[in-house]
Amino acid sequence: MSKSGKTYHRADEPIFWGLFGAGGVVAAFATPALILITGILVPLGVLQLDYASVNAFASNWLGKIILLAVIAFPMWHACHRIFHAMHDLKIDTARGFFKLFWYGMAFVVSIAAGAYLIAI
Amino acid sequence: MSKRKPYVKPMPANWFMANRFHTLYMLREGTSIFVGLYSLIMLWGLAALVKGEAAWNNWLGHMENPIYIGFHLIALVACLYHAITWFSLAPKAMHLQKGDQKISDKPVVVGHYIVFVIATIVILGFVAWGGAA
């Protein structure tokens, strides 16, 4: 409570915007190459991602950090943009629910990726 | 009840179609759907990796499905469009000064493209030369 009697709430937007920004950087610099590899070149047989190599990469702490970064940050980026695009599309019902839904989804994906990486 | 009846300008949900700048803005925001879906596909692959070699090869098999290859082609274009818009906005987001003057936009944007090319070569080279092994 301030002197004026009003309750001030600290905005949570900087946290989400920070994660959105980090995801935007990863999605711009790394994701195009990753989509090209896992989604196009490996399925077409141009490159290989054999189990032993990928498992070795994911067993290394640096590899774990890289994998977590390329999975989690772009998810926060996407969920932030989709949440705000709903407003742009004039879908303004249940803002509180959808905020929890989208950021919650990014949170769950981040935790799941972290848990899988710890399990390897 | 107020007798006031102010005019509220109607705004249809497809407002962004009327103006090219707004259309490109919504297209940029739309690229995030593909970015998010690709994160989920990678999480799926990671889950398969944890399960073992058979599950990993099964995931690789799914990726060979023409529907997935088609999705990834569209996702690649979407992601590249995101990258172009991101690099164009970079000088507006980061305020770099040289003395009292803000440095011009062009070297900042060009710098981003150079880093993009290097990053792409490093990632592709890492996988191609078996760097993961």
gemmi code that builds the backbone of each chain (N, CA, C; Angstrom):
import gemmi

chains = {
    "A": [
        ("MET", (0.850, -1.206, 0.000), (0.000, 0.000, 0.000), (0.878, 1.246, 0.000)),
        ("SER", (0.582, 2.171, -0.895), (1.325, 3.424, -0.937), (0.616, 4.444, -0.041)),
        ("LYS", (1.191, 5.657, 0.057), (0.597, 6.701, 0.900), (-0.804, 7.072, 0.440)),
        ("SER", (-1.028, 7.028, -0.860), (-2.323, 7.417, -1.400), (-3.390, 6.354, -1.161)),
        ("GLY", (-2.980, 5.227, -0.633), (-3.965, 4.182, -0.355), (-4.186, 3.234, -1.516)),
        ("LYS", (-3.533, 3.500, -2.633), (-3.701, 2.609, -3.795), (-2.754, 1.427, -3.673)),
        ("THR", (-3.176, 0.299, -4.182), (-2.292, -0.854, -4.219), (-1.663, -0.906, -5.611)),
        ("TYR", (-0.347, -0.897, -5.646), (0.331, -0.962, -6.933), (0.856, -2.371, -7.180)),
        ("HIS", (0.603, -2.869, -8.364), (1.099, -4.199, -8.708), (2.235, -4.064, -9.695)),
        ("ARG", (3.276, -4.779, -9.412), (4.402, -4.777, -10.334), (3.996, -5.561, -11.578)),
        ("ALA", (4.217, -4.975, -12.747), (3.806, -5.625, -13.997), (4.646, -6.869, -14.261)),
        ("ASP", (4.021, -7.906, -14.768), (4.771, -9.127, -15.102), (5.238, -9.105, -16.558)),
        ("GLU", (4.814, -8.081, -17.312), (5.133, -8.042, -18.737), (6.639, -8.102, -19.043)),
        ("PRO", (7.523, -7.398, -18.269), (8.956, -7.475, -18.600), (9.506, -8.898, -18.613)),
        ("ILE", (9.007, -9.760, -17.725), (9.481, -11.149, -17.687), (9.085, -11.857, -18.988)),
        ("PHE", (7.807, -11.731, -19.349), (7.330, -12.405, -20.558), (7.969, -11.808, -21.807)),
        ("TRP", (8.170, -10.487, -21.776), (8.779, -9.855, -22.946), (10.246, -10.288, -23.077)),
        ("GLY", (10.912, -10.457, -21.948), (12.300, -10.930, -21.966), (12.413, -12.318, -22.564)),
        ("LEU", (11.502, -13.210, -22.141), (11.499, -14.576, -22.680), (11.118, -14.561, -24.159)),
        ("PHE", (10.169, -13.678, -24.513), (9.769, -13.515, -25.920), (10.967, -13.064, -26.760)),
        ("GLY", (11.719, -12.109, -26.231), (12.883, -11.590, -26.951), (13.962, -12.647, -27.128)),
        ("ALA", (14.230, -13.393, -26.050), (15.230, -14.459, -26.125), (14.799, -15.498, -27.163)),
        ("GLY", (13.513, -15.836, -27.154), (12.977, -16.796, -28.122), (13.046, -16.261, -29.547)),
        ("GLY", (12.836, -14.968, -29.695), (12.911, -14.358, -31.029), (14.314, -14.440, -31.595)),
        ("VAL", (15.305, -14.255, -30.735), (16.706, -14.336, -31.168), (17.038, -15.776, -31.580)),
        ("VAL", (16.663, -16.746, -30.743), (16.936, -18.163, -31.057), (16.204, -18.564, -32.338)),
        ("ALA", (14.934, -18.158, -32.445), (14.122, -18.524, -33.611), (14.647, -17.895, -34.897)),
        ("ALA", (15.347, -16.762, -34.776), (15.893, -16.099, -35.961), (17.246, -16.676, -36.366)),
        ("PHE", (18.120, -16.948, -35.381), (19.480, -17.383, -35.707), (19.633, -18.905, -35.825)),
        ("ALA", (18.954, -19.662, -34.970), (19.193, -21.110, -34.922), (18.072, -21.951, -35.541)),
        ("THR", (16.815, -21.557, -35.327), (15.699, -22.403, -35.746), (15.646, -22.685, -37.252)),
        ("PRO", (15.924, -21.707, -38.145), (15.895, -22.056, -39.573), (16.825, -23.226, -39.915)),
        ("ALA", (18.051, -23.202, -39.380), (19.003, -24.288, -39.639), (18.494, -25.602, -39.053)),
        ("LEU", (17.891, -25.534, -37.858), (17.394, -26.749, -37.200), (16.226, -27.354, -37.975)),
        ("ILE", (15.310, -26.514, -38.457), (14.180, -27.011, -39.256), (14.715, -27.664, -40.526)),
        ("LEU", (15.698, -27.000, -41.151), (16.304, -27.539, -42.371), (16.913, -28.918, -42.113)),
        ("ILE", (17.551, -29.092, -40.959), (18.213, -30.360, -40.647), (17.194, -31.437, -40.268)),
        ("THR", (16.442, -31.201, -39.160), (15.565, -32.272, -38.641), (14.319, -32.483, -39.489)),
        ("GLY", (13.857, -31.433, -40.176), (12.597, -31.541, -40.902), (12.732, -31.830, -42.379)),
        ("ILE", (13.925, -31.533, -42.971), (14.068, -31.679, -44.419), (15.284, -32.545, -44.792)),
        ("LEU", (16.483, -32.147, -44.370), (17.690, -32.851, -44.833), (17.823, -34.258, -44.251)),
        ("VAL", (17.499, -34.447, -42.977), (17.571, -35.793, -42.387), (16.477, -36.709, -42.964)),
        ("PRO", (15.214, -36.260, -43.025), (14.181, -37.123, -43.627), (14.492, -37.487, -45.085)),
        ("LEU", (15.174, -36.589, -45.823), (15.495, -36.877, -47.228), (16.792, -37.672, -47.361)),
        ("GLY", (17.442, -37.960, -46.229), (18.645, -38.785, -46.248), (19.930, -38.048, -46.579)),
        ("VAL", (19.865, -36.714, -46.649), (21.067, -35.937, -46.963), (22.010, -35.905, -45.757)),
        ("LEU", (21.433, -35.762, -44.561), (22.219, -35.775, -43.327), (21.694, -36.883, -42.413)),
        ("GLN", (22.535, -37.281, -41.447), (22.125, -38.322, -40.492), (22.094, -37.773, -39.069)),
        ("LEU", (21.123, -38.252, -38.311), (21.060, -37.961, -36.873), (20.906, -39.305, -36.169)),
        ("ASP", (22.022, -40.066, -36.108), (21.899, -41.391, -35.505), (21.826, -41.291, -33.986)),
        ("TYR", (21.159, -42.281, -33.401), (20.863, -42.293, -31.971), (22.096, -42.066, -31.110)),
        ("ALA", (23.177, -42.793, -31.411), (24.381, -42.714, -30.575), (24.937, -41.285, -30.533)),
        ("SER", (24.990, -40.622, -31.692), (25.546, -39.264, -31.760), (24.673, -38.272, -31.004)),
        ("VAL", (23.350, -38.343, -31.259), (22.440, -37.385, -30.611), (22.409, -37.630, -29.109)),
        ("ASN", (22.431, -38.903, -28.719), (22.420, -39.248, -27.289), (23.693, -38.728, -26.606)),
        ("ALA", (24.827, -38.850, -27.314), (26.090, -38.348, -26.761), (26.027, -36.832, -26.593)),
        ("PHE", (25.444, -36.151, -27.598), (25.315, -34.691, -27.540), (24.442, -34.273, -26.359)),
        ("ALA", (23.319, -35.004, -26.163), (22.374, -34.680, -25.089), (22.874, -35.124, -23.719)),
        ("SER", (23.943, -35.912, -23.684), (24.495, -36.368, -22.403), (25.481, -35.348, -21.836)),
        ("ASN", (25.963, -34.481, -22.715), (26.936, -33.458, -22.364), (26.209, -32.236, -21.803)),
        ("TRP", (26.722, -31.613, -20.751), (26.002, -30.488, -20.122), (25.812, -29.316, -21.077)),
        ("LEU", (26.818, -29.071, -21.954), (26.690, -27.977, -22.922), (25.587, -28.307, -23.940)),
        ("GLY", (25.563, -29.576, -24.348), (24.515, -30.039, -25.266), (23.128, -29.885, -24.652)),
        ("LYS", (23.020, -30.186, -23.359), (21.729, -30.062, -22.658), (21.261, -28.609, -22.650)),
        ("ILE", (22.192, -27.694, -22.364), (21.834, -26.261, -22.317), (21.369, -25.791, -23.699)),
        ("ILE", (22.103, -26.223, -24.747), (21.740, -25.830, -26.110), (20.355, -26.371, -26.461)),
        ("LEU", (20.110, -27.649, -26.167), (18.813, -28.251, -26.499), (17.674, -27.573, -25.731)),
        ("LEU", (17.897, -27.285, -24.451), (16.860, -26.597, -23.668), (16.574, -25.219, -24.270)),
        ("ALA", (17.638, -24.510, -24.662), (17.477, -23.162, -25.224), (16.706, -23.184, -26.539)),
        ("VAL", (17.006, -24.152, -27.412), (16.342, -24.157, -28.730), (14.910, -24.702, -28.658)),
        ("ILE", (14.566, -25.402, -27.571), (13.187, -25.873, -27.417), (12.356, -24.860, -26.618)),
        ("ALA", (12.883, -24.431, -25.449), (12.076, -23.617, -24.529), (11.891, -22.164, -24.980)),
        ("PHE", (12.984, -21.469, -25.322), (12.850, -20.037, -25.647), (11.903, -19.773, -26.820)),
        ("PRO", (12.030, -20.513, -27.951), (11.086, -20.251, -29.044), (9.628, -20.528, -28.649)),
        ("MET", (9.413, -21.442, -27.679), (8.046, -21.721, -27.229), (7.474, -20.514, -26.491)),
        ("TRP", (8.277, -19.884, -25.635), (7.846, -18.658, -24.956), (7.564, -17.560, -25.969)),
        ("HIS", (8.430, -17.459, -26.972), (8.268, -16.474, -28.040), (6.927, -16.673, -28.743)),
        ("ALA", (6.649, -17.927, -29.130), (5.428, -18.241, -29.877), (4.187, -17.998, -29.016)),
        ("CYS", (4.207, -18.453, -27.776), (3.023, -18.322, -26.909), (2.714, -16.857, -26.612)),
        ("HIS", (3.766, -16.038, -26.452), (3.571, -14.601, -26.222), (2.903, -13.953, -27.435)),
        ("ARG", (3.417, -14.296, -28.629), (2.849, -13.699, -29.840), (1.422, -14.168, -30.089)),
        ("ILE", (1.157, -15.451, -29.851), (-0.188, -15.978, -30.087), (-1.177, -15.335, -29.109)),
        ("PHE", (-0.760, -15.198, -27.843), (-1.623, -14.562, -26.830), (-2.010, -13.145, -27.267)),
        ("HIS", (-1.026, -12.376, -27.735), (-1.321, -11.007, -28.143), (-2.023, -10.944, -29.500)),
        ("ALA", (-1.784, -11.925, -30.361), (-2.473, -11.962, -31.659), (-3.967, -12.225, -31.467)),
        ("MET", (-4.327, -12.906, -30.380), (-5.756, -13.135, -30.107), (-6.480, -11.795, -29.962)),
        ("HIS", (-5.819, -10.846, -29.280), (-6.398, -9.502, -29.142), (-6.501, -8.834, -30.514)),
        ("ASP", (-5.450, -8.993, -31.335), (-5.461, -8.417, -32.682), (-6.603, -8.981, -33.516)),
        ("LEU", (-6.956, -10.236, -33.248), (-8.045, -10.880, -33.987), (-9.394, -10.638, -33.295)),
        ("LYS", (-9.412, -9.706, -32.352), (-10.618, -9.284, -31.631), (-11.190, -10.382, -30.738)),
        ("ILE", (-10.328, -11.330, -30.358), (-10.780, -12.363, -29.424), (-10.327, -11.899, -28.036)),
        ("ASP", (-11.227, -11.220, -27.336), (-10.837, -10.609, -26.061), (-11.552, -11.231, -24.864)),
        ("THR", (-12.196, -12.362, -25.093), (-12.883, -13.006, -23.976), (-11.883, -13.782, -23.127)),
        ("ALA", (-12.128, -13.820, -21.838), (-11.354, -14.610, -20.881), (-9.850, -14.394, -21.033)),
        ("ARG", (-9.422, -13.108, -20.984), (-7.988, -12.787, -21.139), (-7.145, -13.485, -20.071)),
        ("GLY", (-7.657, -13.462, -18.850), (-6.911, -14.071, -17.746), (-6.685, -15.556, -17.969)),
        ("PHE", (-7.735, -16.231, -18.425), (-7.614, -17.664, -18.695), (-6.596, -17.922, -19.799)),
        ("PHE", (-6.689, -17.170, -20.889), (-5.789, -17.424, -22.020), (-4.338, -17.041, -21.711)),
        ("LYS", (-4.161, -16.045, -20.852), (-2.806, -15.702, -20.421), (-2.188, -16.909, -19.690)),
        ("LEU", (-2.978, -17.455, -18.768), (-2.523, -18.631, -18.019), (-2.310, -19.815, -18.966)),
        ("PHE", (-3.211, -19.964, -19.944), (-3.143, -21.079, -20.890), (-1.868, -21.022, -21.724)),
        ("TRP", (-1.606, -19.873, -22.362), (-0.460, -19.783, -23.283), (0.873, -19.783, -22.532)),
        ("TYR", (1.000, -18.924, -21.513), (2.265, -18.906, -20.787), (2.444, -20.202, -19.996)),
        ("GLY", (1.314, -20.783, -19.557), (1.378, -22.071, -18.865), (1.909, -23.154, -19.791)),
        ("MET", (1.474, -23.111, -21.056), (1.946, -24.101, -22.029), (3.460, -23.978, -22.234)),
        ("ALA", (3.929, -22.731, -22.380), (5.376, -22.513, -22.550), (6.132, -23.002, -21.311)),
        ("PHE", (5.548, -22.766, -20.143), (6.176, -23.199, -18.888), (6.266, -24.723, -18.835)),
        ("VAL", (5.164, -25.391, -19.176), (5.131, -26.861, -19.140), (6.140, -27.450, -20.135)),
        ("VAL", (6.212, -26.872, -21.332), (7.167, -27.356, -22.339), (8.602, -27.186, -21.825)),
        ("SER", (8.885, -26.045, -21.185), (10.231, -25.794, -20.650), (10.586, -26.808, -19.567)),
        ("ILE", (9.645, -27.038, -18.645), (9.890, -27.980, -17.544), (10.061, -29.403, -18.091)),
        ("ALA", (9.203, -29.763, -19.061), (9.280, -31.106, -19.651), (10.627, -31.302, -20.341)),
        ("ALA", (11.055, -30.302, -21.128), (12.345, -30.407, -21.825), (13.486, -30.544, -20.808)),
        ("GLY", (13.434, -29.743, -19.748), (14.453, -29.808, -18.709), (14.483, -31.172, -18.034)),
        ("ALA", (13.290, -31.711, -17.741), (13.201, -33.016, -17.072), (13.734, -34.128, -17.977)),
        ("TYR", (13.391, -34.076, -19.268), (13.896, -35.090, -20.215), (15.423, -35.026, -20.294)),
        ("LEU", (15.955, -33.799, -20.340), (17.406, -33.641, -20.465), (18.133, -34.135, -19.222)),
        ("ILE", (17.507, -33.934, -18.058), (18.114, -34.445, -16.819), (18.088, -35.974, -16.837)),
        ("ALA", (17.008, -36.531, -17.429), (16.838, -37.991, -17.449), (17.858, -38.697, -18.350)),
        ("ILE", (18.427, -37.949, -19.330), (19.374, -38.592, -20.254), (20.737, -38.778, -19.583)),
    ],
    "B": [
        ("MET", (-28.822, 5.212, -16.146), (-28.258, 4.931, -17.459), (-27.951, 6.218, -18.217)),
        ("SER", (-26.803, 6.243, -18.798), (-26.396, 7.436, -19.544), (-27.181, 7.546, -20.849)),
        ("LYS", (-27.537, 8.793, -21.176), (-28.221, 9.021, -22.452), (-27.203, 9.202, -23.578)),
        ("ARG", (-25.947, 9.277, -23.192), (-24.917, 9.484, -24.216), (-24.886, 8.294, -25.160)),
        ("LYS", (-24.699, 8.593, -26.390), (-24.596, 7.504, -27.358), (-23.396, 7.791, -28.243)),
        ("PRO", (-22.193, 7.633, -27.713), (-21.018, 7.991, -28.517), (-20.840, 7.047, -29.700)),
        ("TYR", (-20.259, 7.612, -30.738), (-19.999, 6.796, -31.934), (-18.768, 5.928, -31.677)),
        ("VAL", (-18.920, 4.654, -31.813), (-17.781, 3.746, -31.692), (-17.473, 3.225, -33.089)),
        ("LYS", (-16.272, 3.560, -33.552), (-15.901, 3.150, -34.902), (-15.863, 1.617, -34.970)),
        ("PRO", (-16.619, 1.044, -35.875), (-16.608, -0.418, -35.944), (-15.244, -0.931, -36.407)),
        ("MET", (-14.826, -2.045, -35.850), (-13.536, -2.615, -36.228), (-13.699, -4.113, -36.445)),
        ("PRO", (-13.859, -4.504, -37.687), (-14.038, -5.930, -37.954), (-12.770, -6.719, -37.631)),
        ("ALA", (-12.915, -8.013, -37.381), (-11.777, -8.854, -36.997), (-10.739, -8.972, -38.117)),
        ("ASN", (-11.150, -8.663, -39.359), (-10.180, -8.757, -40.468), (-9.630, -7.370, -40.838)),
        ("TRP", (-9.567, -6.463, -39.842), (-9.092, -5.091, -40.057), (-7.733, -5.028, -40.735)),
        ("PHE", (-6.899, -6.030, -40.477), (-5.517, -5.989, -40.975), (-5.408, -6.280, -42.471)),
        ("MET", (-6.533, -6.724, -43.073), (-6.499, -7.027, -44.505), (-6.584, -5.755, -45.360)),
        ("ALA", (-7.011, -4.647, -44.760), (-7.244, -3.421, -45.525), (-5.957, -2.670, -45.844)),
        ("ASN", (-4.890, -2.983, -45.135), (-3.656, -2.208, -45.251), (-2.479, -3.172, -45.328)),
        ("ARG", (-1.628, -2.989, -46.322), (-0.526, -3.921, -46.566), (0.416, -4.015, -45.355)),
        ("PHE", (0.699, -2.881, -44.737), (1.592, -2.862, -43.575), (1.012, -3.731, -42.450)),
        ("HIS", (-0.304, -3.584, -42.221), (-0.957, -4.362, -41.168), (-1.025, -5.845, -41.525)),
        ("THR", (-1.204, -6.138, -42.819), (-1.247, -7.538, -43.264), (0.093, -8.212, -43.003)),
        ("LEU", (1.178, -7.491, -43.343), (2.518, -8.052, -43.126), (2.804, -8.198, -41.633)),
        ("TYR", (2.266, -7.276, -40.831), (2.404, -7.377, -39.372), (1.763, -8.668, -38.867)),
        ("MET", (0.531, -8.944, -39.321), (-0.171, -10.150, -38.868), (0.511, -11.409, -39.390)),
        ("LEU", (1.076, -11.311, -40.607), (1.822, -12.434, -41.175), (3.044, -12.726, -40.298)),
        ("ARG", (3.709, -11.675, -39.850), (4.871, -11.827, -38.979), (4.472, -12.491, -37.660)),
        ("GLU", (3.369, -12.003, -37.085), (2.907, -12.599, -35.826), (2.511, -14.060, -36.055)),
        ("GLY", (1.965, -14.351, -37.233), (1.527, -15.708, -37.569), (2.678, -16.704, -37.674)),
        ("THR", (3.873, -16.211, -37.977), (5.030, -17.121, -38.069), (5.258, -17.839, -36.745)),
        ("SER", (4.776, -17.235, -35.639), (5.003, -17.809, -34.313), (4.286, -19.150, -34.151)),
        ("ILE", (3.199, -19.364, -34.901), (2.494, -20.659, -34.826), (3.451, -21.781, -35.244)),
        ("PHE", (4.212, -21.537, -36.315), (5.148, -22.554, -36.807), (6.337, -22.718, -35.861)),
        ("VAL", (6.793, -21.600, -35.298), (7.892, -21.652, -34.327), (7.480, -22.501, -33.122)),
        ("GLY", (6.245, -22.282, -32.638), (5.743, -23.037, -31.487), (5.558, -24.509, -31.801)),
        ("LEU", (4.968, -24.803, -32.971), (4.757, -26.202, -33.349), (6.088, -26.933, -33.502)),
        ("TYR", (7.090, -26.228, -34.035), (8.393, -26.863, -34.194), (9.030, -27.162, -32.831)),
        ("SER", (8.820, -26.292, -31.863), (9.301, -26.570, -30.501), (8.668, -27.853, -29.968)),
        ("LEU", (7.365, -28.019, -30.237), (6.667, -29.227, -29.773), (7.210, -30.470, -30.478)),
        ("ILE", (7.535, -30.351, -31.776), (8.095, -31.485, -32.517), (9.474, -31.861, -31.947)),
        ("MET", (10.267, -30.825, -31.589), (11.580, -31.111, -30.986), (11.425, -31.754, -29.611)),
        ("LEU", (10.418, -31.298, -28.850), (10.171, -31.898, -27.535), (9.772, -33.362, -27.700)),
        ("TRP", (8.977, -33.634, -28.707), (8.580, -35.014, -29.043), (9.828, -35.850, -29.361)),
        ("GLY", (10.732, -35.290, -30.164), (11.975, -35.980, -30.503), (12.835, -36.232, -29.267)),
        ("LEU", (12.870, -35.240, -28.367), (13.650, -35.389, -27.136), (13.067, -36.494, -26.262)),
        ("ALA", (11.736, -36.549, -26.186), (11.064, -37.602, -25.413), (11.416, -38.975, -25.991)),
        ("ALA", (11.471, -39.054, -27.337), (11.823, -40.313, -28.003), (13.272, -40.691, -27.702)),
        ("LEU", (14.144, -39.684, -27.672), (15.561, -39.917, -27.379), (15.735, -40.510, -25.981)),
        ("VAL", (14.944, -40.008, -25.023), (15.010, -40.508, -23.646), (14.569, -41.969, -23.591)),
        ("LYS", (13.528, -42.314, -24.381), (12.982, -43.683, -24.352), (13.975, -44.710, -24.885)),
        ("GLY", (14.789, -44.318, -25.848), (15.767, -45.266, -26.367), (15.869, -45.249, -27.882)),
        ("GLU", (16.720, -46.121, -28.398), (17.042, -46.117, -29.828), (15.831, -46.412, -30.715)),
        ("ALA", (14.994, -47.380, -30.307), (13.826, -47.743, -31.124), (12.861, -46.570, -31.244)),
        ("ALA", (12.610, -45.883, -30.111), (11.696, -44.739, -30.107), (12.271, -43.594, -30.940)),
        ("TRP", (13.604, -43.394, -30.845), (14.270, -42.334, -31.622), (14.108, -42.598, -33.126)),
        ("ASN", (14.373, -43.864, -33.543), (14.243, -44.194, -34.962), (12.794, -44.087, -35.434)),
        ("ASN", (11.861, -44.393, -34.524), (10.441, -44.240, -34.836), (10.101, -42.767, -35.087)),
        ("TRP", (10.684, -41.879, -34.262), (10.476, -40.426, -34.437), (11.056, -39.970, -35.786)),
        ("LEU", (12.269, -40.459, -36.097), (12.885, -40.119, -37.387), (12.000, -40.590, -38.538)),
        ("GLY", (11.372, -41.778, -38.348), (10.455, -42.318, -39.364), (9.258, -41.412, -39.580)),
        ("HIS", (8.699, -40.875, -38.486), (7.569, -39.936, -38.597), (7.969, -38.695, -39.395)),
        ("MET", (9.201, -38.250, -39.195), (9.676, -37.039, -39.879), (9.764, -37.244, -41.395)),
        ("GLU", (9.841, -38.534, -41.831), (9.916, -38.825, -43.275), (8.545, -38.788, -43.942)),
        ("ASN", (7.491, -38.718, -43.131), (6.136, -38.611, -43.670), (6.029, -37.315, -44.495)),
        ("PRO", (5.524, -37.421, -45.749), (5.428, -36.221, -46.605), (4.668, -35.058, -45.948)),
        ("ILE", (3.710, -35.392, -45.071), (2.963, -34.321, -44.383), (3.912, -33.525, -43.490)),
        ("TYR", (4.807, -34.237, -42.793), (5.779, -33.546, -41.929), (6.806, -32.777, -42.751)),
        ("ILE", (7.256, -33.384, -43.862), (8.224, -32.671, -44.706), (7.584, -31.388, -45.243)),
        ("GLY", (6.320, -31.492, -45.661), (5.582, -30.316, -46.138), (5.447, -29.262, -45.049)),
        ("PHE", (5.105, -29.721, -43.846), (4.994, -28.787, -42.709), (6.320, -28.065, -42.482)),
        ("HIS", (7.423, -28.843, -42.514), (8.730, -28.242, -42.229), (9.166, -27.266, -43.320)),
        ("LEU", (8.763, -27.531, -44.582), (9.076, -26.580, -45.652), (8.387, -25.244, -45.386)),
        ("ILE", (7.087, -25.311, -45.014), (6.338, -24.082, -44.711), (6.929, -23.413, -43.466)),
        ("ALA", (7.254, -24.249, -42.457), (7.812, -23.711, -41.209), (9.148, -23.017, -41.470)),
        ("LEU", (9.941, -23.566, -42.400), (11.238, -22.952, -42.732), (11.033, -21.563, -43.338)),
        ("VAL", (10.074, -21.467, -44.272), (9.774, -20.164, -44.899), (9.281, -19.181, -43.841)),
        ("ALA", (8.379, -19.651, -42.962), (7.828, -18.798, -41.900), (8.940, -18.312, -40.978)),
        ("CYS", (9.843, -19.221, -40.622), (10.913, -18.902, -39.696), (11.905, -17.920, -40.330)),
        ("LEU", (12.155, -18.097, -41.636), (13.044, -17.159, -42.332), (12.395, -15.770, -42.401)),
        ("TYR", (11.070, -15.737, -42.604), (10.375, -14.443, -42.620), (10.479, -13.774, -41.246)),
        ("HIS", (10.310, -14.603, -40.202), (10.485, -14.076, -38.838), (11.882, -13.487, -38.683)),
        ("ALA", (12.900, -14.234, -39.174), (14.293, -13.785, -39.030), (14.504, -12.443, -39.743)),
        ("ILE", (13.969, -12.328, -40.974), (14.126, -11.072, -41.737), (13.526, -9.901, -40.959)),
        ("THR", (12.291, -10.097, -40.455), (11.630, -9.007, -39.712), (12.383, -8.712, -38.408)),
        ("TRP", (12.914, -9.769, -37.782), (13.629, -9.599, -36.515), (14.895, -8.772, -36.728)),
        ("PHE", (15.620, -9.084, -37.814), (16.864, -8.357, -38.094), (16.564, -6.901, -38.469)),
        ("SER", (15.439, -6.681, -39.171), (15.081, -5.314, -39.552), (14.736, -4.479, -38.326)),
        ("LEU", (14.167, -5.129, -37.296), (13.772, -4.407, -36.082), (14.932, -4.221, -35.112)),
        ("ALA", (15.990, -5.010, -35.295), (17.103, -5.009, -34.334), (17.651, -3.615, -34.034)),
        ("PRO", (17.927, -2.777, -35.074), (18.474, -1.451, -34.743), (17.501, -0.578, -33.952)),
        ("LYS", (16.198, -0.886, -34.031), (15.225, -0.111, -33.244), (15.214, -0.586, -31.798)),
        ("ALA", (15.518, -1.888, -31.609), (15.491, -2.456, -30.260), (16.780, -2.153, -29.499)),
        ("MET", (17.913, -2.161, -30.223), (19.190, -1.882, -29.548), (19.715, -0.513, -29.968)),
        ("HIS", (19.942, 0.324, -28.982), (20.398, 1.685, -29.254), (21.915, 1.731, -29.074)),
        ("LEU", (22.631, 1.673, -30.189), (24.093, 1.688, -30.124), (24.587, 3.078, -30.506)),
        ("GLN", (25.445, 3.633, -29.648), (25.951, 4.976, -29.903), (27.439, 4.970, -30.211)),
        ("LYS", (27.823, 5.932, -31.050), (29.242, 6.185, -31.281), (29.419, 7.660, -30.990)),
        ("GLY", (30.008, 7.964, -29.854), (30.057, 9.349, -29.404), (28.652, 9.784, -29.019)),
        ("ASP", (28.213, 10.933, -29.553), (26.873, 11.419, -29.245), (25.828, 10.895, -30.222)),
        ("GLN", (26.291, 10.280, -31.309), (25.373, 9.883, -32.384), (24.969, 8.415, -32.277)),
        ("LYS", (23.689, 8.158, -32.549), (23.228, 6.778, -32.666), (23.783, 6.256, -33.991)),
        ("ILE", (24.383, 5.068, -33.972), (24.945, 4.586, -35.235), (23.802, 4.186, -36.175)),
        ("SER", (24.046, 4.297, -37.477), (22.966, 4.094, -38.441), (22.486, 2.645, -38.420)),
        ("ASP", (21.281, 2.429, -38.948), (20.634, 1.110, -38.898), (21.386, 0.055, -39.705)),
        ("LYS", (21.933, 0.473, -40.848), (22.447, -0.510, -41.800), (23.521, -1.455, -41.248)),
        ("PRO", (24.596, -0.942, -40.615), (25.603, -1.891, -40.104), (25.048, -2.868, -39.069)),
        ("VAL", (24.050, -2.432, -38.292), (23.463, -3.321, -37.282), (22.713, -4.466, -37.978)),
        ("VAL", (21.916, -4.112, -39.010), (21.146, -5.132, -39.740), (22.104, -6.076, -40.465)),
        ("VAL", (23.100, -5.509, -41.152), (24.073, -6.333, -41.887), (24.805, -7.266, -40.934)),
        ("GLY", (25.175, -6.742, -39.765), (25.844, -7.557, -38.747), (25.008, -8.763, -38.357)),
        ("HIS", (23.693, -8.543, -38.220), (22.793, -9.654, -37.874), (22.779, -10.719, -38.962)),
        ("TYR", (22.767, -10.272, -40.233), (22.762, -11.247, -41.332), (24.071, -12.041, -41.362)),
        ("ILE", (25.174, -11.379, -41.060), (26.472, -12.074, -41.045), (26.462, -13.148, -39.955)),
        ("VAL", (25.960, -12.784, -38.759), (25.886, -13.754, -37.660), (24.950, -14.904, -38.038)),
        ("PHE", (23.840, -14.569, -38.723), (22.889, -15.602, -39.162), (23.566, -16.615, -40.083)),
        ("VAL", (24.334, -16.122, -41.055), (25.013, -17.010, -42.010), (26.038, -17.881, -41.277)),
        ("ILE", (26.814, -17.265, -40.382), (27.818, -18.028, -39.623), (27.131, -19.096, -38.769)),
        ("ALA", (26.057, -18.705, -38.054), (25.341, -19.653, -37.184), (24.801, -20.826, -37.987)),
        ("THR", (24.227, -20.534, -39.164), (23.657, -21.588, -40.003), (24.745, -22.558, -40.474)),
        ("ILE", (25.890, -21.996, -40.908), (27.002, -22.845, -41.367), (27.527, -23.702, -40.220)),
        ("VAL", (27.683, -23.099, -39.028), (28.200, -23.841, -37.869), (27.265, -25.000, -37.510)),
        ("ILE", (25.944, -24.724, -37.454), (24.980, -25.770, -37.064), (24.963, -26.887, -38.112)),
        ("LEU", (24.881, -26.501, -39.403), (24.874, -27.507, -40.472), (26.177, -28.298, -40.482)),
        ("GLY", (27.294, -27.603, -40.330), (28.601, -28.258, -40.327), (28.751, -29.210, -39.156)),
        ("PHE", (28.233, -28.805, -38.007), (28.306, -29.635, -36.799), (27.626, -30.979, -37.024)),
        ("VAL", (26.447, -30.945, -37.646), (25.712, -32.186, -37.906), (26.354, -32.951, -39.075)),
        ("ALA", (26.744, -32.232, -40.127), (27.285, -32.888, -41.321), (28.600, -33.613, -41.040)),
        ("TRP", (29.482, -32.997, -40.215), (30.781, -33.612, -39.941), (30.748, -34.488, -38.699)),
        ("GLY", (29.529, -34.835, -38.286), (29.413, -35.753, -37.148), (29.937, -35.170, -35.862)),
        ("GLY", (29.817, -33.849, -35.744), (30.283, -33.166, -34.547), (29.570, -33.638, -33.297)),
        ("ALA", (28.361, -34.196, -33.512), (27.584, -34.662, -32.363), (28.159, -35.942, -31.784)),
        ("ALA", (29.016, -36.609, -32.544), (29.529, -37.907, -32.074), (30.585, -37.724, -30.991)),
    ],
}
model = gemmi.Model(1)
for chain_id, residues in chains.items():
    chain = gemmi.Chain(chain_id)
    for i, (resn, *xyz) in enumerate(residues, 1):
        res = gemmi.Residue()
        res.name, res.seqid = resn, gemmi.SeqId(i, " ")
        for name, pos in zip(("N", "CA", "C"), xyz):
            atom = gemmi.Atom()
            atom.name, atom.element = name, gemmi.Element(name[0])
            atom.pos, atom.b_iso = gemmi.Position(*pos), 0.0
            res.add_atom(atom)
        chain.add_residue(res)
    model.add_chain(chain)
structure = gemmi.Structure()
structure.add_model(model)
structure.setup_entities()
